[in-house]
Amino acid sequence: MEVFETIAGMRNARKRLSEPVGFVPTMGYLHEGHLALVRKARSDNNAVVVSIFVNPTQFDPSEDFQTYPRDIQRDLSLLEREGVDIAFTPSVEEMYPERFDTYIHVGGVTRRLEGASRPGHFTGVATVVAKLFGIVKPNRAYFGRKDAQQLVVIGKMVADLNMDVEIVSVPTVREPDGLAMSSRNVYLNSREREAARVLWKALQGAKRLWAQGERRTARLREEMIQCIEEEPLATIDYVSVADPITLDELHQCRGPALASLAVRIGKTRLIDNLLLE
């Protein structure tokens, strides 16, 4: 596996890769969820590139950019074991040089859910993903469904800007008790880790009502809220039942619906979702 820290090095190496090229953008501190993306990319393509870059523009000043978990040597060992061809590990200065001042803003689908709770977050996401697509020039790019809104935003950007890359979504990888794998899970102490199960429990409650024929979204939200409020360490940021394409909140389900939530367990903010269909 080759490792490049510069854009020029990455671009030169890209010329030698046999197409199709699969790309997995990450912020590092890899877990089985990331590796599922890598394995899917490996199975679909002749070459695989993975980026490791903690992107400062998607964090606001109150968030955990400085303390976000990092272990680059461990990450590189995991990627080499998975047969990755190139790891791209640029610095902040490489990606955002002095006087950088161009950003991508995706409209309506960024104004709700994560976008409402974290203003500017998706401008940072869209900008860095567009830059990475321009540098790596992948044929396919792989994203996990745990970040459902991110998938919608990136899909919208790719469609609107006619980017020549196929976006591939991969199912959320979960712990045995249902907790979605996330790099931020490392922040949880043992009591908080136990409490974090409430996210999946709440989503399963909505799924159970859906399976029984409930289509009133107020009732589905109420079920999730009641479940979360039973956990003393949990604080709700949002609970949503929305159209999976537009992310508009639904009043009555007439087709598939995206149940999603953001919950703080202690000081750690976790997200999860489940497609009801």
C-alpha positions as a Markdown table, in Angstrom:
| # | Residue | x | y | z |
|---|---|---|---|---|
| 1 | Met | 0.0 | 0.0 | 0.0 |
| 2 | Glu | 1.3 | 3.5 | -0.9 |
| 3 | Val | 0.7 | 6.4 | 1.4 |
| 4 | Phe | 0.6 | 10.0 | 0.1 |
| 5 | Glu | 0.3 | 13.2 | 2.2 |
| 6 | Thr | 0.3 | 15.6 | -0.8 |
| 7 | Ile | -2.3 | 16.3 | -3.5 |
| 8 | Ala | 0.4 | 16.1 | -6.1 |
| 9 | Gly | 1.6 | 12.7 | -4.9 |
| 10 | Met | -2.0 | 11.4 | -4.9 |
| 11 | Arg | -2.7 | 12.7 | -8.4 |
| 12 | Asn | 0.4 | 11.2 | -9.8 |
| 13 | Ala | -0.3 | 7.8 | -8.2 |
| 14 | Arg | -3.9 | 7.9 | -9.5 |
| 15 | Lys | -2.6 | 7.8 | -13.0 |
| 16 | Arg | -1.1 | 4.4 | -12.4 |
| 17 | Leu | -4.3 | 2.8 | -11.0 |
| 18 | Ser | -6.3 | 0.3 | -13.0 |
| 19 | Glu | -10.0 | 1.4 | -13.4 |
| 20 | Pro | -12.5 | 1.2 | -12.0 |
| 21 | Val | -11.3 | 2.9 | -8.8 |
| 22 | Gly | -13.3 | 2.8 | -5.6 |
| 23 | Phe | -12.9 | 5.5 | -3.0 |
| 24 | Val | -13.7 | 5.6 | 0.7 |
| 25 | Pro | -13.4 | 9.0 | 2.4 |
| 26 | Thr | -12.9 | 8.7 | 6.2 |
| 27 | Met | -11.9 | 10.8 | 9.2 |
| 28 | Gly | -9.8 | 7.9 | 10.5 |
| 29 | Tyr | -9.9 | 6.1 | 13.8 |
| 30 | Leu | -11.3 | 3.2 | 11.8 |
| 31 | His | -13.7 | 0.6 | 13.0 |
| 32 | Glu | -15.6 | -2.3 | 11.4 |
| 33 | Gly | -18.1 | 0.2 | 9.8 |
| 34 | His | -15.3 | 1.8 | 7.8 |
| 35 | Leu | -13.8 | -1.6 | 7.0 |
| 36 | Ala | -17.2 | -2.7 | 5.6 |
| 37 | Leu | -17.0 | 0.2 | 3.1 |
| 38 | Val | -13.4 | -0.7 | 2.2 |
| 39 | Arg | -14.3 | -4.4 | 1.6 |
| 40 | Lys | -17.3 | -3.4 | -0.6 |
| 41 | Ala | -15.0 | -1.1 | -2.6 |
| 42 | Arg | -12.4 | -3.9 | -2.8 |
| 43 | Ser | -15.0 | -6.3 | -4.2 |
| 44 | Asp | -16.4 | -3.8 | -6.7 |
| 45 | Asn | -13.3 | -2.3 | -8.2 |
| 46 | Asn | -9.8 | -3.0 | -9.5 |
| 47 | Ala | -8.2 | -0.4 | -7.2 |
| 48 | Val | -9.2 | 1.2 | -3.8 |
| 49 | Val | -8.2 | 4.5 | -2.4 |
| 50 | Val | -9.0 | 5.5 | 1.2 |
| 51 | Ser | -8.5 | 9.0 | 2.6 |
| 52 | Ile | -7.9 | 9.8 | 6.2 |
| 53 | Phe | -8.6 | 13.5 | 7.0 |
| 54 | Val | -10.2 | 15.0 | 10.0 |
| 55 | Asn | -12.0 | 17.9 | 8.3 |
| 56 | Pro | -12.0 | 21.1 | 10.3 |
| 57 | Thr | -14.7 | 22.9 | 8.2 |
| 58 | Gln | -17.4 | 20.5 | 9.3 |
| 59 | Phe | -16.9 | 21.1 | 13.0 |
| 60 | Asp | -18.2 | 24.3 | 14.7 |
| 61 | Pro | -16.2 | 25.9 | 17.5 |
| 62 | Ser | -18.1 | 24.1 | 20.2 |
| 63 | Glu | -17.4 | 20.7 | 18.7 |
| 64 | Asp | -14.7 | 18.1 | 19.2 |
| 65 | Phe | -12.2 | 18.8 | 16.3 |
| 66 | Gln | -9.1 | 19.0 | 18.6 |
| 67 | Thr | -10.1 | 15.9 | 20.6 |
| 68 | Tyr | -11.6 | 13.8 | 17.8 |
| 69 | Pro | -9.9 | 10.4 | 18.1 |
| 70 | Arg | -6.9 | 9.8 | 15.9 |
| 71 | Asp | -4.5 | 6.9 | 15.4 |
| 72 | Ile | -3.0 | 7.1 | 12.0 |
| 73 | Gln | -0.5 | 4.2 | 12.3 |
| 74 | Arg | -3.2 | 1.8 | 13.5 |
| 75 | Asp | -5.5 | 3.0 | 10.6 |
| 76 | Leu | -2.8 | 2.4 | 8.0 |
| 77 | Ser | -2.1 | -1.1 | 9.3 |
| 78 | Leu | -5.8 | -1.9 | 9.1 |
| 79 | Leu | -6.0 | -0.6 | 5.5 |
| 80 | Glu | -3.0 | -2.5 | 4.4 |
| 81 | Arg | -4.5 | -5.7 | 5.8 |
| 82 | Glu | -7.6 | -5.0 | 3.7 |
| 83 | Gly | -5.6 | -4.7 | 0.4 |
| 84 | Val | -6.0 | -1.0 | -0.1 |
| 85 | Asp | -3.9 | 0.4 | -2.9 |
| 86 | Ile | -3.5 | 4.0 | -1.7 |
| 87 | Ala | -4.0 | 5.8 | 1.5 |
| 88 | Phe | -4.3 | 9.6 | 1.1 |
| 89 | Thr | -3.5 | 11.4 | 4.4 |
| 90 | Pro | -3.3 | 15.1 | 3.8 |
| 91 | Ser | -2.7 | 17.8 | 6.4 |
| 92 | Val | -5.2 | 20.6 | 7.0 |
| 93 | Glu | -2.7 | 23.0 | 5.4 |
| 94 | Glu | -2.6 | 20.8 | 2.3 |
| 95 | Met | -6.3 | 20.7 | 1.9 |
| 96 | Tyr | -7.0 | 24.3 | 3.0 |
| 97 | Pro | -4.0 | 26.4 | 2.0 |
| 98 | Glu | -3.7 | 30.1 | 3.0 |
| 99 | Arg | -6.4 | 32.3 | 1.5 |
| 100 | Phe | -8.7 | 29.3 | 0.7 |
| 101 | Asp | -12.1 | 30.8 | 0.3 |
| 102 | Thr | -14.4 | 28.6 | -1.9 |
| 103 | Tyr | -17.1 | 26.5 | -0.4 |
| 104 | Ile | -20.0 | 24.3 | -1.7 |
| 105 | His | -23.4 | 25.0 | -0.2 |
| 106 | Val | -26.2 | 22.4 | -0.8 |
| 107 | Gly | -29.6 | 23.8 | -0.3 |
| 108 | Gly | -32.9 | 22.5 | 1.2 |
| 109 | Val | -31.8 | 19.0 | 2.4 |
| 110 | Thr | -29.1 | 20.6 | 4.6 |
| 111 | Arg | -31.5 | 22.8 | 6.5 |
| 112 | Arg | -33.1 | 20.0 | 8.6 |
| 113 | Leu | -31.9 | 17.4 | 11.2 |
| 114 | Glu | -28.1 | 17.6 | 11.4 |
| 115 | Gly | -28.1 | 20.8 | 9.4 |
| 116 | Ala | -30.4 | 22.5 | 11.9 |
| 117 | Ser | -28.5 | 21.3 | 14.9 |
| 118 | Arg | -25.0 | 21.9 | 13.4 |
| 119 | Pro | -25.1 | 25.1 | 11.2 |
| 120 | Gly | -22.4 | 25.0 | 8.5 |
| 121 | His | -21.7 | 21.3 | 9.0 |
| 122 | Phe | -22.8 | 20.2 | 5.6 |
| 123 | Thr | -21.1 | 23.1 | 3.8 |
| 124 | Gly | -17.9 | 21.6 | 5.3 |
| 125 | Val | -18.8 | 18.1 | 4.3 |
| 126 | Ala | -19.8 | 19.0 | 0.7 |
| 127 | Thr | -16.7 | 21.1 | 0.2 |
| 128 | Val | -14.2 | 18.5 | 1.4 |
| 129 | Val | -15.9 | 15.6 | -0.4 |
| 130 | Ala | -15.9 | 17.7 | -3.7 |
| 131 | Lys | -12.2 | 18.4 | -3.2 |
| 132 | Leu | -11.5 | 14.8 | -2.5 |
| 133 | Phe | -13.5 | 13.7 | -5.6 |
| 134 | Gly | -11.5 | 16.2 | -7.7 |
| 135 | Ile | -8.2 | 14.9 | -6.3 |
| 136 | Val | -8.8 | 11.1 | -6.3 |
| 137 | Lys | -11.2 | 11.0 | -9.4 |
| 138 | Pro | -12.9 | 7.8 | -8.3 |
| 139 | Asn | -15.4 | 5.9 | -10.4 |
| 140 | Arg | -17.3 | 4.9 | -7.3 |
| 141 | Ala | -17.4 | 6.4 | -3.7 |
| 142 | Tyr | -18.6 | 4.5 | -0.7 |
| 143 | Phe | -20.6 | 5.9 | 2.3 |
| 144 | Gly | -22.3 | 4.3 | 5.3 |
| 145 | Arg | -26.0 | 4.6 | 5.8 |
| 146 | Lys | -25.5 | 5.5 | 9.5 |
| 147 | Asp | -25.0 | 9.1 | 8.2 |
| 148 | Ala | -28.2 | 9.0 | 6.2 |
| 149 | Gln | -28.5 | 12.8 | 5.7 |
| 150 | Gln | -24.9 | 13.0 | 4.6 |
| 151 | Leu | -25.7 | 10.4 | 1.9 |
| 152 | Val | -28.6 | 12.5 | 0.7 |
| 153 | Val | -26.5 | 15.7 | 0.7 |
| 154 | Ile | -23.7 | 14.1 | -1.3 |
| 155 | Gly | -26.0 | 12.5 | -3.7 |
| 156 | Lys | -27.7 | 15.9 | -4.3 |
| 157 | Met | -24.3 | 17.6 | -4.8 |
| 158 | Val | -23.2 | 14.9 | -7.3 |
| 159 | Ala | -26.4 | 15.1 | -9.3 |
| 160 | Asp | -26.6 | 18.9 | -9.3 |
| 161 | Leu | -23.0 | 19.4 | -10.3 |
| 162 | Asn | -22.9 | 16.5 | -12.8 |
| 163 | Met | -20.0 | 14.9 | -11.0 |
| 164 | Asp | -18.9 | 11.7 | -12.8 |
| 165 | Val | -18.9 | 9.4 | -9.7 |
| 166 | Glu | -21.3 | 6.7 | -8.6 |
| 167 | Ile | -22.3 | 6.9 | -4.9 |
| 168 | Val | -22.6 | 3.5 | -3.2 |
| 169 | Ser | -24.3 | 3.2 | 0.2 |
| 170 | Val | -23.4 | 0.4 | 2.6 |
| 171 | Pro | -25.6 | -0.8 | 5.5 |
| 172 | Thr | -24.8 | 0.4 | 9.0 |
| 173 | Val | -22.5 | -1.9 | 11.0 |
| 174 | Arg | -23.7 | -2.5 | 14.5 |
| 175 | Glu | -22.4 | -3.9 | 17.8 |
| 176 | Pro | -24.1 | -7.1 | 19.0 |
| 177 | Asp | -26.5 | -5.0 | 21.1 |
| 178 | Gly | -27.4 | -2.8 | 18.2 |
| 179 | Leu | -25.4 | 0.3 | 18.8 |
| 180 | Ala | -24.2 | 1.8 | 15.5 |
| 181 | Met | -20.4 | 1.7 | 15.2 |
| 182 | Ser | -18.9 | 5.2 | 15.4 |
| 183 | Ser | -15.5 | 6.6 | 16.1 |
| 184 | Arg | -17.1 | 8.7 | 18.9 |
| 185 | Asn | -18.2 | 5.6 | 20.8 |
| 186 | Val | -14.7 | 5.7 | 22.3 |
| 187 | Tyr | -15.8 | 8.7 | 24.4 |
| 188 | Leu | -18.4 | 6.6 | 26.3 |
| 189 | Asn | -17.6 | 5.3 | 29.7 |
| 190 | Ser | -19.1 | 1.9 | 30.7 |
| 191 | Arg | -22.3 | 3.3 | 32.1 |
| 192 | Glu | -22.7 | 5.6 | 29.1 |
| 193 | Arg | -22.0 | 2.7 | 26.8 |
| 194 | Glu | -24.8 | 0.8 | 28.3 |
| 195 | Ala | -27.1 | 3.8 | 28.1 |
| 196 | Ala | -26.3 | 4.3 | 24.4 |
| 197 | Arg | -28.3 | 1.2 | 23.5 |
| 198 | Val | -31.4 | 3.4 | 23.9 |
| 199 | Leu | -30.9 | 4.8 | 20.4 |
| 200 | Trp | -31.4 | 1.4 | 18.7 |
| 201 | Lys | -34.1 | 0.5 | 21.2 |
| 202 | Ala | -36.0 | 3.6 | 20.2 |
| 203 | Leu | -35.7 | 2.9 | 16.5 |
| 204 | Gln | -36.8 | -0.7 | 17.0 |
| 205 | Gly | -39.9 | 0.6 | 18.8 |
| 206 | Ala | -40.8 | 2.7 | 15.8 |
| 207 | Lys | -40.2 | -0.2 | 13.5 |
| 208 | Arg | -42.4 | -2.4 | 15.7 |
| 209 | Leu | -45.3 | 0.1 | 15.4 |
| 210 | Trp | -44.7 | 0.4 | 11.7 |
| 211 | Ala | -44.9 | -3.4 | 11.3 |
| 212 | Gln | -48.2 | -3.3 | 13.1 |
| 213 | Gly | -49.6 | -0.8 | 10.5 |
| 214 | Glu | -49.0 | 2.5 | 12.3 |
| 215 | Arg | -48.5 | 5.3 | 9.7 |
| 216 | Arg | -49.2 | 8.4 | 11.9 |
| 217 | Thr | -45.7 | 9.9 | 12.3 |
| 218 | Ala | -46.6 | 11.7 | 15.5 |
| 219 | Arg | -47.2 | 8.3 | 17.1 |
| 220 | Leu | -43.9 | 6.9 | 15.8 |
| 221 | Arg | -42.0 | 10.0 | 17.1 |
| 222 | Glu | -43.9 | 9.7 | 20.4 |
| 223 | Glu | -42.8 | 6.1 | 20.8 |
| 224 | Met | -39.1 | 7.0 | 20.2 |
| 225 | Ile | -39.2 | 10.0 | 22.5 |
| 226 | Gln | -40.8 | 8.0 | 25.4 |
| 227 | Cys | -38.2 | 5.3 | 25.0 |
| 228 | Ile | -35.3 | 7.7 | 25.1 |
| 229 | Glu | -36.7 | 9.7 | 28.0 |
| 230 | Glu | -36.6 | 6.5 | 30.2 |
| 231 | Glu | -32.8 | 6.6 | 30.0 |
| 232 | Pro | -31.5 | 9.2 | 32.6 |
| 233 | Leu | -28.2 | 9.8 | 30.8 |
| 234 | Ala | -29.9 | 10.5 | 27.4 |
| 235 | Thr | -30.8 | 14.0 | 26.2 |
| 236 | Ile | -32.7 | 14.3 | 22.9 |
| 237 | Asp | -31.4 | 16.7 | 20.2 |
| 238 | Tyr | -34.0 | 15.6 | 17.6 |
| 239 | Val | -36.3 | 12.8 | 16.7 |
| 240 | Ser | -37.6 | 12.7 | 13.2 |
| 241 | Val | -39.7 | 10.7 | 10.8 |
| 242 | Ala | -39.1 | 12.2 | 7.4 |
| 243 | Asp | -39.2 | 11.6 | 3.6 |
| 244 | Pro | -36.0 | 9.7 | 2.8 |
| 245 | Ile | -35.3 | 11.8 | -0.3 |
| 246 | Thr | -36.3 | 15.3 | 0.7 |
| 247 | Leu | -35.9 | 14.9 | 4.4 |
| 248 | Asp | -39.1 | 16.9 | 5.0 |
| 249 | Glu | -40.9 | 15.8 | 8.1 |
| 250 | Leu | -43.9 | 13.6 | 7.4 |
| 251 | His | -47.4 | 13.8 | 9.0 |
| 252 | Gln | -48.7 | 10.6 | 7.5 |
| 253 | Cys | -46.6 | 7.9 | 5.9 |
| 254 | Arg | -47.7 | 7.0 | 2.3 |
| 255 | Gly | -44.4 | 5.3 | 1.4 |
| 256 | Pro | -41.1 | 4.6 | 3.0 |
| 257 | Ala | -40.0 | 6.9 | 5.9 |
| 258 | Leu | -36.6 | 7.6 | 7.5 |
| 259 | Ala | -36.7 | 7.4 | 11.3 |
| 260 | Ser | -33.7 | 9.2 | 12.6 |
| 261 | Leu | -32.5 | 10.7 | 15.9 |
| 262 | Ala | -29.6 | 12.5 | 17.5 |
| 263 | Val | -29.1 | 11.9 | 21.3 |
| 264 | Arg | -26.5 | 13.0 | 23.7 |
| 265 | Ile | -25.3 | 10.3 | 26.1 |
| 266 | Gly | -23.5 | 12.3 | 28.7 |
| 267 | Lys | -21.4 | 14.7 | 26.7 |
| 268 | Thr | -21.2 | 12.4 | 23.6 |
| 269 | Arg | -23.6 | 13.1 | 20.7 |
| 270 | Leu | -24.7 | 10.0 | 18.8 |
| 271 | Ile | -26.8 | 9.6 | 15.7 |
| 272 | Asp | -28.7 | 6.7 | 14.2 |
| 273 | Asn | -31.5 | 6.0 | 11.7 |
| 274 | Leu | -33.6 | 3.2 | 10.3 |
| 275 | Leu | -35.5 | 3.1 | 7.0 |
| 276 | Leu | -39.2 | 2.1 | 7.6 |
| 277 | Glu | -40.4 | 0.4 | 4.4 |
